[in-house]
């Protein structure tokens, strides 16, 4: 069985590397698996509705392979920490 990557328990910071992890039925599924660098941290008040602190965060991302910024921000729960497989 495949291990499902989990988002960080803490918010990400500018410069962190993350991997987009979203379902095949998501409208933005073409970005699934893309490794990115966080270029901007955005906040809102979604956490006040869900009682999960990390729900307040979304991120503008840059694809590390193409060096292009993605056209949409992604929510915290759509991102997983990039594992360092050395």
Number of C-alpha atoms within 10 A of each C-alpha: 3 4 5 8 15 12 20 14 10 10 15 23 13 13 13 13 21 25 22 25 21 19 13 11 7 10 9 12 13 12 17 16 14 15 21 25 21 22 15 15 16 12 13 10 11 14 14 11 9 11 10 10 14 20 19 19 21 23 23 19 28 22 18 15 9 8 11 11 16 13 9 11 16 18 17 21 17 18 26 21 17 15 10 5 4 3
